[in-house]
């Protein structure tokens, strides 16, 4: 029987080696290379987590190291703490990480992470992420693309500050490095069923174990989560019928195979697919402007709230916010020991992914039928990516070395649309006539200025439809090497990146921009006659439209042109095609010096150069009524200096790490929404300075541990003027920025997670309480005071009880236990007042708050949720 089993084993091995040989051949090594460093391979196969002696292992430098030996500011979150805090995605995890802020806006795919107050601003997929998301070694092209159920996590490492050497595409603010659980060669299975308020239901199950003894192990994870919406919706004039929003209907499957053909080779294959079919996101009013009367008149009294009350969580939306997101991919990570080549290890990580999101949106966020986007594919984005990374690493008695290469091919397609609702034209007429004439558009487009002689030009169902493509090809070579001399350790990281981006944009207007075109015709004629005949009377006498002639006389003509010709209605875009290509190369990297004073104390200094490539504004952009000639914006770079200390006290039960940082950004890429359009500008300088502190404490109280920290970040824009911008005409909308604290950048954040476990009447009980505090910050990229979020604290809790063998457990949990209403992002409500007025004085430009008449809307964070979870484990 033993011989038969051995024969079966080697027959399986033969089939395996046929596949492994191809990978090994590409790696340039013989498929049957013998190993000598078995201990390291075994360590790789084991989960890297907190050891029994409270030692925390991380891979922040692409090799397993003790957290206390890594000269990088890292917050590490274990699988146990992730479960206790109810973390399923990167937005959930921010409660455990001081200095990290994660926000979403008009749909869940537009999720942005920020570290130390720095992150990519805005909803434009043409901008790469300042904070990178890496899942099992595969870089995700944008934060929102990585917004998914992360499944069975081993740990999450949040690396703070620029990471310009080792993590795929360069990032200028940090990396969220997510490591999921590997397949195991011992059988295990577990399941979960969760029920909560808002009709929440969540189910997940996983199984792992050997497929071929000692050769192949597998792991399968499946999950399904659903929830009703937690924001009430007044549907106004319809056609929307759903009276709630921000629901959830999510499913995912993730399968893995782990091949270990010999002691020198390990290959991990991961395939996953997830699907979201949800409704998100409406916005609630935080301030109501004078346009409410006109909107409510067009919506039968159900257009907007007369008095804003965000805590009521009532939104107005007559159009659907349906979103469908599909994400799938596969990765192969192969590790080969090369004992005959400097005792090194070769790693290859290949990733192929396809992500697509299709969304609907009520653009005006009211119950009136003004502007919207259909969920028929006219508003969507798709990323198709291929990445390949190869690393060769080794170690000697006094050094660790690593050389590698990285290749990425990213194909982005985007469709964007603006569709006129039935109330668009009458509402626009009311705006331009100070609320008196819903037929005013007809008066502007007719030759004689009489509405009866004109037909509707903004035809419901017509509008703008644009198509963008962007191809991004990136090559990089990098090295990261450390040398130890007695108690000193020096690290040099260097990376060269070459990047090429190709872009095409095709703009169309289904109505040809007829209304704007007709209005411009009448305006141009009136302006010519006004100049020729010396004034209002002469112009009208010789055939000028009297409405335009009067507007020219009173200085209102430019305002009317702007109202009739926003970018979605501008005929200059119709049929316009733009194509461009840009290549650039850049060096980035780091230099560190660490002094290991003793086993319990290490201090370090470091310099890092970060880089985020330039890109294209994949949106309509115009100055006045003229389309911007170029959509390109330059690369963002950062120089970061850090001084840190890492300590272990009380027999390593207490670990306290503190890092001082000073970061200076050049050409910071700002994508800001100014009420009707997004603009991209390169801000000459941004500086972030402060400190990060992390604590891990296994307290003297049996079963009680604490993990937390604090972060202080003074993150400010440098002084700049209009002449420092790509487009000086953008400065009035950004005039609050010079010298001010950045948006989404609280000066203080702190978090604390207290976890206790022990015996209770023969059962095993545990409890967790997690809290995060954020000081006040502004949520608007233009820094208008009405967009400020006051200081707040979020609190989550969980209590669990079950048998000592952990075969089952019942948990009671709550998120946002104090039911804090907080604003993720506040925006200027589109077409609902004048949101920014600046007055030029001798001392510069300042914001005149008394002239601000805008309605403001906010995307809120989740309210209090609570429920019960049953876990079973075998």
LOPAVO-37723 format. One record per residue (C-alpha): x, y, z. Coordinates in steps of 0.5 Angstrom, whole numbers, plus 500, padded with zeros to 3 digits. Layout:
// residues N
- X Y Z
...
***
This chain:
// residues 874
- 500 500 500
- 506 505 502
- 509 504 495
- 502 505 491
- 501 511 495
- 508 513 493
- 507 512 486
- 501 516 486
- 505 522 490
- 510 522 484
- 505 521 479
- 502 528 481
- 509 531 482
- 510 529 475
- 504 533 473
- 505 539 477
- 513 539 475
- 510 540 468
- 507 547 469
- 512 549 474
- 518 548 469
- 515 553 465
- 515 558 470
- 522 556 472
- 524 557 465
- 522 564 465
- 526 565 471
- 532 562 468
- 533 557 473
- 533 549 473
- 526 546 475
- 529 541 479
- 534 546 483
- 535 543 490
- 534 547 497
- 538 548 503
- 534 554 506
- 528 550 508
- 527 554 515
- 526 560 511
- 521 556 506
- 517 554 512
- 516 561 515
- 514 563 508
- 508 558 508
- 506 560 515
- 502 566 517
- 506 572 519
- 502 574 525
- 503 576 532
- 508 571 535
- 507 568 542
- 512 572 545
- 508 578 542
- 513 579 536
- 510 582 530
- 512 580 523
- 511 584 517
- 513 584 510
- 514 592 509
- 521 591 505
- 519 585 502
- 522 580 507
- 519 578 513
- 522 582 519
- 520 584 526
- 516 590 526
- 521 593 531
- 527 592 526
- 523 596 520
- 525 603 519
- 519 605 517
- 512 608 520
- 508 602 519
- 501 600 523
- 500 593 523
- 493 590 524
- 492 582 525
- 487 578 523
- 484 577 530
- 483 585 531
- 480 586 524
- 475 581 526
- 473 584 532
- 473 591 529
- 468 588 524
- 473 590 518
- 471 587 511
- 474 593 507
- 479 598 507
- 473 603 509
- 472 599 515
- 479 599 517
- 480 606 518
- 478 606 525
- 484 602 527
- 489 606 523
- 491 613 526
- 493 618 520
- 488 614 515
- 482 617 512
- 478 614 507
- 472 617 504
- 467 616 498
- 462 620 494
- 457 619 489
- 458 612 488
- 462 607 492
- 467 606 487
- 469 613 488
- 473 611 494
- 479 615 496
- 484 613 502
- 489 619 505
- 495 618 510
- 498 624 514
- 492 628 510
- 495 627 503
- 491 623 498
- 488 624 491
- 483 629 491
- 477 628 486
- 473 623 482
- 477 623 476
- 479 616 474
- 485 619 470
- 489 621 477
- 492 615 480
- 492 614 487
- 497 617 492
- 495 612 497
- 496 605 494
- 492 599 495
- 496 592 494
- 493 585 495
- 497 579 496
- 503 583 492
- 498 585 486
- 497 593 485
- 490 595 484
- 490 601 480
- 485 606 484
- 483 606 491
- 476 604 489
- 478 598 485
- 480 595 491
- 474 597 495
- 471 590 496
- 470 584 501
- 477 582 503
- 475 575 505
- 480 572 510
- 485 576 512
- 492 575 515
- 494 582 517
- 494 589 514
- 500 593 514
- 499 601 513
- 506 604 511
- 506 611 512
- 509 616 507
- 512 615 500
- 513 608 498
- 517 609 492
- 521 603 491
- 518 596 492
- 510 596 491
- 509 596 484
- 507 603 481
- 510 609 485
- 505 612 491
- 507 619 494
- 503 618 500
- 503 611 503
- 501 604 501
- 495 599 504
- 498 592 504
- 493 587 505
- 495 580 506
- 490 574 506
- 490 567 509
- 494 562 505
- 491 555 504
- 494 550 509
- 496 543 509
- 491 541 515
- 484 541 514
- 480 547 516
- 473 550 515
- 469 555 518
- 462 559 517
- 459 565 519
- 452 568 519
- 450 575 521
- 444 579 522
- 443 586 523
- 439 592 523
- 437 595 516
- 435 588 514
- 443 586 514
- 444 579 512
- 451 576 511
- 454 569 510
- 460 567 509
- 464 560 509
- 471 557 507
- 474 551 507
- 482 549 506
- 486 543 506
- 490 538 502
- 488 536 495
- 495 532 494
- 498 531 501
- 505 535 501
- 504 537 494
- 497 541 493
- 493 545 498
- 487 549 497
- 482 554 500
- 476 556 498
- 472 562 500
- 465 565 499
- 461 570 501
- 454 574 500
- 452 580 504
- 446 584 503
- 443 590 507
- 437 595 506
- 439 602 505
- 440 607 511
- 438 613 508
- 431 615 506
- 429 618 499
- 424 623 497
- 423 621 490
- 420 628 488
- 417 627 481
- 420 620 479
- 421 616 476
- 425 613 481
- 421 609 486
- 426 606 491
- 425 610 497
- 432 608 501
- 439 609 498
- 446 606 500
- 443 599 500
- 448 593 499
- 448 587 495
- 455 584 495
- 457 577 493
- 464 574 492
- 468 568 491
- 476 567 492
- 479 560 491
- 487 559 492
- 491 553 490
- 498 552 494
- 503 548 490
- 510 545 494
- 513 541 489
- 519 541 493
- 522 544 499
- 525 549 494
- 519 551 490
- 512 554 492
- 507 557 488
- 500 560 490
- 495 561 485
- 489 566 487
- 483 567 483
- 477 571 485
- 470 574 483
- 466 579 486
- 459 582 484
- 455 588 487
- 448 590 485
- 447 596 489
- 444 603 490
- 449 609 492
- 449 614 493
- 445 620 494
- 447 626 498
- 443 630 504
- 443 637 504
- 447 641 510
- 445 648 507
- 439 650 503
- 440 656 499
- 435 661 495
- 434 656 489
- 429 652 493
- 423 655 492
- 424 654 484
- 426 647 485
- 420 645 490
- 415 649 485
- 418 644 479
- 417 638 484
- 411 639 487
- 414 641 494
- 418 635 494
- 425 638 491
- 429 640 497
- 428 641 504
- 426 648 506
- 431 647 512
- 437 643 512
- 437 637 517
- 443 632 515
- 441 628 522
- 435 626 519
- 438 622 513
- 433 624 508
- 435 625 501
- 432 628 495
- 433 624 488
- 428 623 483
- 433 619 479
- 436 612 480
- 443 611 483
- 443 604 481
- 450 601 481
- 453 595 478
- 460 593 480
- 464 587 477
- 471 585 479
- 475 579 477
- 482 577 476
- 488 571 477
- 495 572 480
- 500 567 481
- 506 568 486
- 512 563 485
- 518 563 490
- 524 559 488
- 530 558 493
- 537 558 489
- 542 555 494
- 547 555 489
- 546 562 487
- 548 566 493
- 543 562 497
- 538 567 494
- 530 567 492
- 527 568 486
- 520 571 486
- 515 572 481
- 508 575 481
- 503 575 475
- 497 579 476
- 491 579 471
- 485 583 473
- 478 586 470
- 474 591 473
- 468 595 471
- 463 599 474
- 456 602 471
- 453 607 475
- 446 611 475
- 446 618 478
- 441 624 480
- 446 629 478
- 442 635 482
- 441 631 488
- 434 634 488
- 427 631 487
- 426 636 481
- 428 632 474
- 434 637 472
- 440 633 470
- 442 625 471
- 446 620 468
- 443 613 466
- 445 606 469
- 445 604 461
- 453 604 460
- 453 611 459
- 456 613 465
- 462 607 467
- 469 606 468
- 473 600 466
- 480 598 468
- 484 592 465
- 490 591 468
- 496 586 467
- 502 586 472
- 509 582 472
- 514 583 478
- 520 579 479
- 525 580 485
- 531 576 486
- 533 577 494
- 538 574 498
- 542 575 505
- 549 574 508
- 551 575 515
- 552 583 514
- 547 584 508
- 540 583 505
- 540 585 498
- 534 585 493
- 534 587 485
- 527 587 481
- 523 589 475
- 516 591 475
- 511 591 468
- 504 594 468
- 499 595 463
- 493 598 464
- 487 600 459
- 482 605 462
- 476 606 458
- 471 611 461
- 464 613 459
- 461 620 461
- 454 623 460
- 449 629 462
- 442 628 460
- 437 633 461
- 431 632 465
- 424 635 463
- 425 641 468
- 432 643 466
- 430 648 461
- 424 651 466
- 429 651 472
- 435 654 468
- 430 660 465
- 428 661 473
- 435 662 475
- 437 667 469
- 430 671 470
- 431 671 478
- 425 666 479
- 420 670 474
- 420 667 467
- 421 659 466
- 421 660 459
- 427 665 459
- 431 660 455
- 426 661 449
- 427 669 450
- 435 668 449
- 435 663 443
- 429 667 439
- 431 673 434
- 426 678 437
- 427 675 445
- 420 673 445
- 419 666 448
- 413 664 444
- 417 665 438
- 422 659 440
- 421 652 441
- 425 648 447
- 432 647 446
- 434 643 452
- 430 637 450
- 429 632 455
- 433 625 454
- 438 629 450
- 445 631 453
- 452 630 453
- 456 623 452
- 463 622 452
- 468 616 451
- 475 616 454
- 481 611 453
- 487 611 456
- 493 606 456
- 498 606 461
- 505 602 460
- 510 602 466
- 517 599 466
- 521 599 473
- 527 597 475
- 529 597 483
- 533 595 488
- 533 595 496
- 539 593 500
- 541 593 507
- 548 593 510
- 550 592 517
- 556 594 521
- 556 592 528
- 549 596 531
- 548 600 525
- 544 598 519
- 544 602 512
- 539 601 507
- 539 604 500
- 533 603 496
- 533 606 488
- 528 605 483
- 527 608 476
- 520 608 472
- 519 609 465
- 512 611 464
- 508 612 457
- 500 614 457
- 496 614 451
- 489 618 451
- 483 619 446
- 477 623 448
- 471 623 443
- 466 628 445
- 459 628 443
- 452 632 444
- 446 628 442
- 442 635 440
- 449 638 438
- 449 643 443
- 443 647 440
- 441 651 445
- 448 654 447
- 449 655 440
- 442 659 438
- 444 663 444
- 451 665 442
- 448 666 435
- 444 672 438
- 449 674 443
- 454 675 438
- 449 679 433
- 447 683 439
- 454 685 441
- 456 687 434
- 450 691 433
- 451 694 440
- 458 696 438
- 456 698 432
- 451 703 433
- 453 705 440
- 448 702 445
- 442 699 447
- 437 703 443
- 441 703 437
- 442 695 437
- 435 693 438
- 433 698 433
- 437 694 428
- 435 687 430
- 438 685 436
- 435 681 441
- 433 686 446
- 434 681 452
- 441 680 450
- 442 687 448
- 440 689 455
- 444 684 458
- 450 687 455
- 448 694 457
- 448 692 465
- 454 687 465
- 450 681 465
- 451 678 459
- 457 674 461
- 453 670 466
- 448 669 461
- 453 666 457
- 456 661 462
- 449 659 464
- 447 657 457
- 453 654 455
- 456 650 461
- 461 644 459
- 455 639 458
- 451 644 453
- 457 647 449
- 457 645 442
- 464 646 441
- 465 639 444
- 460 636 440
- 464 631 435
- 471 634 438
- 476 629 438
- 483 629 442
- 488 624 442
- 495 625 446
- 501 621 448
- 506 623 454
- 512 619 456
- 516 620 462
- 522 617 466
- 523 618 474
- 528 616 479
- 525 615 486
- 527 611 492
- 530 611 500
- 536 612 504
- 535 610 511
- 540 609 517
- 538 605 523
- 542 604 530
- 540 598 534
- 542 600 541
- 540 594 544
- 534 588 543
- 529 593 546
- 531 600 542
- 532 602 535
- 532 609 532
- 533 611 525
- 533 617 520
- 530 616 513
- 530 620 507
- 525 618 501
- 523 620 494
- 516 619 492
- 513 620 485
- 506 619 482
- 506 620 474
- 502 625 471
- 496 624 467
- 490 626 463
- 484 630 466
- 478 625 463
- 473 630 463
- 470 636 459
- 474 642 461
- 473 649 459
- 475 656 460
- 469 661 459
- 466 657 453
- 473 655 450
- 475 647 451
- 481 647 454
- 487 645 449
- 491 640 453
- 488 635 458
- 495 633 461
- 497 635 468
- 504 633 470
- 507 628 475
- 507 629 483
- 513 628 487
- 515 628 494
- 521 629 499
- 520 626 505
- 524 626 512
- 523 622 518
- 526 621 525
- 523 615 528
- 524 610 535
- 522 603 536
- 522 601 543
- 520 594 547
- 519 595 554
- 517 590 560
- 519 584 557
- 517 586 550
- 509 586 552
- 509 594 551
- 511 596 544
- 511 604 543
- 514 607 536
- 514 614 534
- 516 617 528
- 517 625 526
- 516 626 519
- 517 632 514
- 514 631 507
- 514 636 501
- 510 635 495
- 511 639 488
- 506 639 483
- 500 636 488
- 495 634 483
- 488 637 485
- 482 635 482
- 476 639 485
- 469 640 484
- 467 647 483
- 459 646 483
- 458 644 475
- 465 641 473
- 471 638 476
- 478 641 474
- 485 639 475
- 490 643 477
- 498 642 480
- 499 646 486
- 506 648 486
- 507 646 494
- 504 642 499
- 508 640 506
- 506 635 511
- 509 635 518
- 508 632 524
- 508 625 528
- 506 618 528
- 505 614 534
- 503 607 535
- 502 602 541
- 502 595 542
- 501 593 549
- 499 586 552
- 497 589 559
- 498 586 566
- 491 584 566
- 490 577 564
- 487 577 557
- 487 584 556
- 491 587 550
- 491 594 547
- 493 597 540
- 492 604 538
- 496 610 537
- 496 618 535
- 497 622 529
- 499 629 528
- 499 632 521
- 500 639 519
- 498 639 512
- 498 645 508
- 498 648 501
- 504 653 500
- 503 660 498
- 501 661 490
- 498 665 486
- 494 665 479
- 501 665 475
- 503 659 478
- 497 654 476
- 497 651 469
- 490 655 468
- 491 662 472
- 483 662 470
- 482 657 476
- 485 661 481
- 478 665 483
- 475 658 485
- 482 656 489
- 483 662 492
- 482 660 499
- 488 655 498
- 494 658 499
- 497 657 506
- 491 653 508
- 490 647 512
- 489 642 506
- 482 639 506
- 481 632 509
- 487 633 513
- 485 633 521
- 491 635 525
- 489 630 530
- 487 623 529
- 488 617 535
- 485 610 535
- 485 605 541
- 482 598 541
- 482 594 547
- 481 587 547
- 479 582 553
- 479 574 552
- 478 569 558
- 474 564 561
- 467 565 563
- 463 560 567
- 467 554 563
- 466 558 556
- 471 562 553
- 469 570 552
- 472 576 549
- 470 583 548
- 473 589 544
- 472 596 544
- 475 600 538
- 474 608 538
- 477 613 533
- 478 621 534
- 478 626 529
- 479 633 530
- 476 638 525
- 477 638 518
- 474 641 511
- 471 636 507
- 471 641 500
- 477 641 496
- 476 649 495
- 476 650 503
- 469 653 503
- 467 654 510
- 461 651 510
- 464 644 508
- 467 643 515
- 466 637 519
- 467 638 526
- 471 634 531
- 468 627 532
- 469 620 535
- 467 613 532
- 466 607 537
- 465 600 535
- 464 594 540
- 463 587 540
- 462 581 545
- 463 574 544
- 462 567 547
- 463 560 546
- 466 554 548
- 474 553 549
- 475 549 543
- 472 555 539
- 468 550 535
- 462 556 535
- 461 563 538
- 456 568 538
- 457 575 538
- 453 581 539
- 456 587 535
- 455 595 534
- 458 600 529
- 458 607 530
- 455 606 537
- 454 613 539
- 450 614 532
- 455 620 530
- 452 624 524
- 459 626 520
- 460 628 513
- 465 624 509
- 465 630 503
- 461 636 502
- 459 639 495
- 456 645 492
- 449 643 490
- 450 643 482
- 446 649 479
- 443 651 486
- 446 658 487
- 453 662 487
- 458 657 491
- 464 662 491
- 465 669 491
- 472 672 492
- 473 680 493
- 480 682 491
- 483 687 496
- 490 690 496
- 492 684 501
- 490 679 496
- 484 675 495
- 479 672 500
- 472 669 501
- 466 673 502
- 462 669 505
- 456 674 505
- 455 673 498
- 455 665 498
- 448 663 496
- 449 656 495
- 446 650 497
- 451 645 500
- 450 637 500
- 454 632 504
- 455 624 503
- 454 622 510
- 458 616 514
- 454 610 516
- 449 611 522
- 449 606 528
- 449 599 526
- 448 593 530
- 447 585 530
- 449 578 532
- 454 573 528
- 454 566 529
- 461 563 527
- 462 555 527
- 469 552 526
- 472 545 524
***
